[in-house]
Amino acid sequence: MGRGDTGRVLVVGDVVTDVVAVLSAPLAPGSDTPAAIRSTGGGQAANTASWLAAQGVPVTLVGAVGDDGAGRDRVAELTAAGVDCAVERVAGSATGTVIVLTVGDERTMVTERGANVRLAPGHVDAALAGTPDATHLHLSGYTLLDPESRPAGLRALAGARERGLTTSVDAASAAPLRAVGTAAFLDWVREVDLLLVNVDEATVLAGGLEPAAQGRALTAAARRVVVKRGAAGAVWVDRDATIVTSSAHRVAVRDVTGAGDAFAAGLLSAWLAGATPDGALARAADLGGAAVAQVGARPAR
């Protein structure tokens, strides 16, 4: 996809250091479990921005890091990957860190959000004003789910609408969704153009229905909904009663970290360029498959 096919995408949300442990067996609590361990750049928003840049989409990441070595490294690697960074360095805060334990197609994350909670509405407004070529804003749900960063997330969606940008939100994670409550979250994302949820998140927000029915229920809040089903594929549902189901690619799974972020980037890069739901889901599956076939959440270079 060429850079002229879409306008600029603003991606708002977390930048972290991932410490990824790919376990060779299920975790043995209170004992030892062999693993391959590596540190790498992560964060839902940063990952999605990286995958968008790898598709040739002009992208600006809006976030916050600490004024520390990790923050400088994260911004440097994102810039090298082609991401324009409107990333605030917050004095007195550490860059966020996530410990990711992954075995097979399951992962568990232990999170210290660090400077990400310091993302401020004013910084978001400045980023919007500084990117007049932006046509779309994609928001990581983690920004909404944490009460400290929530004002910035809400301002991002409101500011995008004021400027005529289309919007999308990735619901992020089932446990914090459950903690904030369905009604509150759906109110925060009301009338977004695209809501991405995995099956666990969809179950929190719409109950234990089958995926297409979950999607239909969630279109009361969002204009379009994509329910990600992992190895079972994905379902697109919109208010025009369109329901499209796609299959996932069969690949050897090495690490599922960042697979949903790659999926989101593939979906957005195709949809914003005018692809049909079938085409957008196919591109999303391509990138999701590429992500699980490697270790780490960013595109292999």
Secondary structure by P-SEA (a helix, b strand, c coil): cccccccbbbbbbbbbbbbcccccccccccbbbbbbbbbbbbcaaaaaaaaaaaaccbbbbbbcccccaaaaaaaaaaaaacccccbbbbcccccbbbbbbbcccbbbbbbcccccccccaaaaaaaaaacccccbbbbcccccccccaaaaaaaaaaaaaaaccccccccccaaaaaaacaaaaaaaaccccbbbbcaaaaaaccccccaaaaaaaacccccbbbbbbccccbbbbccccbbbbbbbcccccccccaaaaaaaaaaaaaaaacccaaaaaaaaaaaaaaaaacccccccc
